[in-house]
């Protein structure tokens, strides 16, 4: 069967840095003490501006990869897959627009609107499947998190306890039929019992498409928080173990863990579940907040830029989405020292 590799990642971070005094009038220390543990320990995050659209951020990140890998969009991109927290348009995705902007002619475009925070692994699995079945040779996976500035930066929503946690950013990855850095395994799970636990709402209770007063926001109450913590603590370590088993490795063989980063609490629990030291868990929660689906490719890029990954490292990607309706994990055998620089 055709070997499929994750060749390289790239990212784009919005220019605007938001500190904690943006969200509250009380002292930062007092406000931090009053927060649920799920919402603590973010020091700063980025918020998108009106001009930093999903398409703009994806194109900026892709252009970095095109330059670094010397790719030709018309010939080197067979698939474009996207997941965007807050789409530019309510009735369509941005994949075709991205193709237009970069001058690509992909055979397939998929705009995902499910699997949320773990959509990177979902899209990775789909791209790998198409390539293994000889329907494509390459793919660009694009994750955009933009709900921090679009939703939680509004005047009437920034005072919500959970408004300070999300941060915006874009991460992408180039996938190729290659033995450069093979994808050893991908596993996905759907937990329907955890669906219907996360909704957009407003103070007047209207649907998102109805006229009314006040901005929309995501509802998090104590019951939902307790449920989400219980689900996330269980299903992510299970996914990691399953991905390791499929790849033929054990927890002891994990060199680095790259996960979604919904909270410092989850990060600690997942790391301890597989007995990894903090420096082996790549995360940027304090500096960038909860990056939703963009967390894995952004943190992967961070590790590459700081030369943390070494040849033959086993890199595990993992996380869950929403309140636990999806979980997924993957194992990458990292080799990319040359990162496929073409002549």
C-alpha positions as CSV (number, residue, x, y, z in Angstrom):
1,X,0.0,0.0,0.0
2,X,1.2,3.5,-0.8
3,X,3.0,5.2,2.1
4,X,1.6,8.7,2.9
5,X,3.6,11.3,4.8
6,X,3.1,14.5,6.6
7,X,5.8,16.6,4.9
8,X,5.6,19.9,6.7
9,X,3.3,22.3,8.5
10,X,3.0,26.1,8.5
11,X,0.9,28.6,10.4
12,X,-0.4,32.1,10.5
13,X,-1.2,34.0,13.7
14,X,-3.3,37.2,13.8
15,X,-1.3,40.4,14.6
16,X,-3.5,41.6,17.5
17,X,-2.4,40.3,20.9
18,X,-5.1,40.3,23.6
19,X,-4.2,40.4,27.3
20,X,-6.5,39.5,30.2
21,X,-7.4,43.0,31.1
22,X,-9.4,43.1,27.8
23,X,-12.0,40.8,29.5
24,X,-12.6,42.1,33.0
25,X,-12.6,45.2,35.2
26,X,-11.5,43.4,38.3
27,X,-7.9,42.7,39.0
28,X,-6.4,39.9,36.9
29,X,-5.5,37.9,39.9
30,X,-9.0,38.1,41.4
31,X,-10.7,37.2,38.2
32,X,-8.4,34.2,37.7
33,X,-9.2,32.8,41.1
34,X,-12.9,33.0,40.4
35,X,-12.7,31.1,37.1
36,X,-13.5,27.4,36.7
37,X,-10.2,25.5,36.3
38,X,-11.2,24.9,32.6
39,X,-10.8,28.6,32.0
40,X,-7.5,29.4,33.8
41,X,-3.9,30.0,32.9
42,X,-4.2,31.8,29.6
43,X,-2.0,34.9,29.7
44,X,-2.6,36.1,26.2
45,X,-4.1,35.1,22.9
46,X,-4.6,36.5,19.4
47,X,-7.8,37.9,17.9
48,X,-8.5,38.2,14.2
49,X,-9.3,41.6,12.7
50,X,-12.0,42.2,10.2
51,X,-9.5,41.8,7.4
52,X,-8.0,38.6,8.6
53,X,-10.6,36.3,7.1
54,X,-10.3,32.5,7.0
55,X,-9.3,32.6,3.3
56,X,-6.7,35.3,4.0
57,X,-5.1,33.3,6.9
58,X,-5.0,30.1,4.9
59,X,-3.4,31.7,1.9
60,X,-0.8,33.4,4.0
61,X,0.1,30.0,5.6
62,X,0.1,28.2,2.3
63,X,2.4,30.7,0.7
64,X,5.0,29.9,3.3
65,X,4.8,26.3,2.4
66,X,4.9,27.0,-1.4
67,X,8.1,28.9,-0.9
68,X,9.7,26.5,1.6
69,X,9.0,23.4,-0.4
70,X,9.2,25.0,-3.9
71,X,5.8,23.8,-4.8
72,X,3.8,24.6,-7.9
73,X,0.1,24.9,-6.9
74,X,-1.2,23.8,-10.3
75,X,0.7,20.5,-10.1
76,X,1.5,19.8,-6.5
77,X,-1.9,20.2,-4.8
78,X,-4.5,17.5,-5.6
79,X,-6.7,18.1,-2.6
80,X,-7.6,21.0,-0.4
81,X,-9.4,20.3,2.9
82,X,-10.6,23.0,5.3
83,X,-12.2,23.4,8.7
84,X,-13.1,26.9,9.8
85,X,-14.7,27.7,13.2
86,X,-16.7,30.6,11.9
87,X,-17.1,30.4,8.1
88,X,-16.9,33.5,5.9
89,X,-20.2,32.7,4.4
90,X,-23.1,30.9,6.0
91,X,-23.8,28.7,3.1
92,X,-20.4,27.5,1.7
93,X,-16.9,26.8,2.7
94,X,-13.7,28.6,1.5
95,X,-11.8,25.7,-0.1
96,X,-12.5,26.7,-3.7
97,X,-11.7,30.4,-2.9
98,X,-8.4,29.3,-1.5
99,X,-7.7,27.4,-4.7
100,X,-8.5,30.5,-6.7
101,X,-6.2,32.7,-4.6
102,X,-3.2,30.4,-4.8
103,X,-3.7,29.4,-8.4
104,X,-4.3,25.7,-7.7
105,X,-6.5,23.2,-9.7
106,X,-7.3,20.5,-7.1
107,X,-9.2,17.4,-8.0
108,X,-11.0,17.4,-4.7
109,X,-12.1,20.1,-2.3
110,X,-13.6,19.3,1.1
111,X,-14.9,22.0,3.5
112,X,-15.5,20.2,6.8
113,X,-18.0,21.5,9.3
114,X,-17.8,18.7,11.8
115,X,-15.2,17.2,14.2
116,X,-14.3,20.7,15.3
117,X,-11.1,20.7,17.5
118,X,-9.9,17.3,16.2
119,X,-10.7,18.0,12.5
120,X,-7.0,18.1,11.7
121,X,-6.7,14.3,12.3
122,X,-10.1,13.7,10.6
123,X,-8.9,15.5,7.5
124,X,-5.5,13.8,7.7
125,X,-7.2,10.4,7.7
126,X,-9.3,11.3,4.6
127,X,-6.4,12.7,2.7
128,X,-4.3,9.6,3.5
129,X,-7.2,7.3,2.3
130,X,-7.5,9.1,-1.0
131,X,-3.8,9.0,-1.6
132,X,-3.5,5.3,-0.6
133,X,-6.3,4.6,-3.1
134,X,-4.4,6.4,-5.9
135,X,-7.1,9.1,-6.3
136,X,-4.6,11.8,-5.4
137,X,-0.9,12.3,-4.7
138,X,-1.0,15.3,-2.5
139,X,-3.2,17.4,-0.2
140,X,-3.2,20.6,1.8
141,X,-5.0,20.4,5.2
142,X,-6.2,23.8,6.5
143,X,-7.5,24.6,10.0
144,X,-8.7,28.0,11.0
145,X,-9.8,29.1,14.5
146,X,-11.4,32.5,14.4
147,X,-14.1,32.4,17.0
148,X,-12.1,34.3,19.6
149,X,-12.2,37.6,17.7
150,X,-15.5,37.0,15.8
151,X,-17.5,35.8,18.8
152,X,-15.7,36.3,22.1
153,X,-14.3,39.7,21.4
154,X,-17.6,41.5,21.2
155,X,-18.6,44.0,23.9
156,X,-21.5,41.9,25.3
157,X,-19.6,38.5,25.2
158,X,-16.1,39.3,26.4
159,X,-17.4,39.3,30.0
160,X,-18.4,35.6,29.8
161,X,-16.0,33.4,32.0
162,X,-14.9,31.3,29.0
163,X,-14.4,34.3,26.7
164,X,-10.7,34.6,27.7
165,X,-9.8,31.0,26.7
166,X,-10.1,30.9,22.9
167,X,-7.4,32.3,20.7
168,X,-7.3,32.7,16.9
169,X,-4.9,31.2,14.4
170,X,-4.4,29.1,11.3
171,X,-2.4,26.0,10.8
172,X,-1.9,23.9,7.6
173,X,-0.1,20.8,6.6
174,X,1.2,19.3,3.3
175,X,0.5,15.6,2.8
176,X,2.2,13.6,0.1
177,X,2.6,10.1,-1.3
178,X,6.1,9.7,0.1
179,X,8.1,7.8,2.7
180,X,9.6,11.1,4.0
181,X,7.7,11.2,7.4
182,X,5.1,8.4,7.2
183,X,1.7,8.5,8.9
184,X,1.8,5.2,10.8
185,X,-1.8,5.3,12.0
186,X,-5.0,7.3,12.3
187,X,-8.0,6.4,14.5
188,X,-11.3,8.2,14.8
189,X,-14.2,7.7,17.1
190,X,-17.7,9.2,17.2
191,X,-19.6,9.4,20.5
192,X,-23.2,10.4,19.7
193,X,-24.1,10.3,23.3
194,X,-22.0,13.4,23.7
195,X,-23.6,15.3,20.9
196,X,-26.2,18.1,21.4
197,X,-24.1,19.5,24.2
198,X,-22.7,22.7,22.6
199,X,-24.9,25.4,21.1
200,X,-24.7,29.0,20.0
201,X,-27.1,31.2,21.9
202,X,-27.8,34.8,22.8
203,X,-29.4,36.6,25.7
204,X,-32.8,36.7,24.0
205,X,-32.6,33.0,23.1
206,X,-33.1,33.4,19.3
207,X,-31.7,31.2,16.6
208,X,-28.5,32.5,14.9
209,X,-30.4,33.4,11.8
210,X,-33.2,35.3,13.5
211,X,-33.1,39.1,14.1
212,X,-32.8,40.2,17.7
213,X,-30.7,42.0,20.3
214,X,-27.2,41.0,21.5
215,X,-24.4,39.1,20.0
216,X,-24.3,35.3,19.8
217,X,-22.0,33.2,21.9
218,X,-21.3,29.6,22.9
219,X,-23.1,28.5,26.1
220,X,-21.0,26.8,28.8
221,X,-22.7,26.1,32.1
222,X,-21.3,24.1,35.1
223,X,-23.2,20.9,34.1
224,X,-21.7,21.0,30.6
225,X,-18.2,21.7,32.0
226,X,-18.4,18.7,34.3
227,X,-19.6,16.4,31.5
228,X,-16.9,17.7,29.1
229,X,-14.1,17.2,31.5
230,X,-15.2,13.6,32.3
231,X,-15.5,12.8,28.6
232,X,-12.3,14.4,27.5
233,X,-10.2,12.7,30.2
234,X,-11.5,9.3,29.1
235,X,-11.7,9.4,25.3
236,X,-8.4,11.1,24.4
237,X,-6.1,8.6,26.2
238,X,-8.2,5.8,24.7
239,X,-7.6,7.3,21.2
240,X,-3.9,7.6,21.9
241,X,-3.6,4.0,23.0
242,X,-5.5,2.8,19.9
243,X,-3.3,4.8,17.5
244,X,-0.2,3.5,19.2
245,X,-1.4,0.0,19.0
246,X,-2.2,0.4,15.3
247,X,1.3,1.9,14.7
248,X,2.9,-1.0,16.6
249,X,4.3,1.1,19.4
250,X,3.6,1.6,23.1
251,X,3.3,4.7,25.3
252,X,7.0,4.3,26.1
253,X,7.8,4.8,22.4
254,X,6.1,8.2,22.2
255,X,8.7,10.9,21.7
256,X,6.4,13.9,21.6
257,X,2.7,14.5,22.1
258,X,0.9,17.2,20.1
259,X,-2.8,17.7,21.1
260,X,-5.6,20.1,21.0
261,X,-5.4,22.5,24.0
262,X,-8.8,23.2,25.5
263,X,-7.4,23.9,29.0
264,X,-4.4,23.5,31.1
265,X,-6.3,20.8,33.1
266,X,-6.8,18.6,30.0
267,X,-3.2,19.1,28.9
268,X,-1.9,17.9,32.3
269,X,-4.3,14.9,32.5
270,X,-3.5,13.7,28.9
271,X,0.2,14.0,29.5
272,X,0.1,12.1,32.7
273,X,-2.1,9.4,31.2
274,X,0.7,8.4,28.8
275,X,3.4,9.3,31.4
276,X,5.2,12.0,29.4
277,X,7.2,14.8,30.9
278,X,5.9,18.4,30.3
279,X,8.7,19.2,27.8
280,X,7.6,16.3,25.6
281,X,4.0,17.7,25.3
282,X,4.1,20.4,22.7
283,X,1.6,23.1,23.6
284,X,1.1,26.9,23.6
285,X,-1.9,27.3,25.8
286,X,-0.6,30.2,28.0
287,X,0.5,32.2,25.0
288,X,-2.2,31.4,22.4
289,X,-5.2,30.0,24.3
290,X,-7.5,27.3,23.0
291,X,-6.8,27.2,19.3
292,X,-9.6,24.7,18.6
293,X,-8.8,22.7,15.4
294,X,-5.8,24.9,14.5
295,X,-3.9,23.8,17.7
296,X,-2.3,20.7,16.3
297,X,-0.8,22.1,13.1
298,X,0.2,25.4,14.9
299,X,1.9,23.5,17.7
300,X,3.5,21.1,15.2
301,X,4.9,24.1,13.3
302,X,6.2,25.6,16.6
303,X,8.1,22.3,17.3
304,X,9.6,22.3,13.8
305,X,10.7,26.0,14.0
306,X,12.5,25.3,17.4
307,X,14.0,22.1,16.1
308,X,12.4,20.0,18.8
309,X,11.6,17.0,16.6
310,X,14.5,14.7,15.6
311,X,14.7,12.1,12.9
312,X,12.8,8.8,13.8
313,X,10.8,10.5,16.5
314,X,7.3,9.1,17.1
315,X,5.0,12.0,17.2
316,X,1.4,11.4,18.5
317,X,-1.4,13.8,17.5
318,X,-4.6,13.6,19.6
319,X,-7.6,15.4,20.9
320,X,-11.4,15.6,21.0
321,X,-14.0,18.0,19.8
322,X,-16.9,20.0,21.2
323,X,-18.2,18.2,24.4
324,X,-16.8,14.9,23.4
325,X,-18.7,13.9,20.3
326,X,-15.5,13.1,18.3
327,X,-12.0,11.9,19.3
328,X,-9.1,11.0,17.2
329,X,-5.3,10.3,17.2
330,X,-2.5,9.6,14.8
331,X,1.2,8.6,14.9
332,X,3.8,10.2,12.6
333,X,7.3,8.8,12.2
334,X,9.2,12.1,11.8
335,X,12.1,12.1,9.4
336,X,11.8,15.5,7.6
337,X,15.2,17.0,7.8
338,X,15.2,18.1,4.1
339,X,11.4,18.8,4.1
340,X,11.3,17.7,0.4
341,X,13.0,20.7,-1.0
342,X,12.6,20.3,-4.8
343,X,15.1,21.3,-7.5
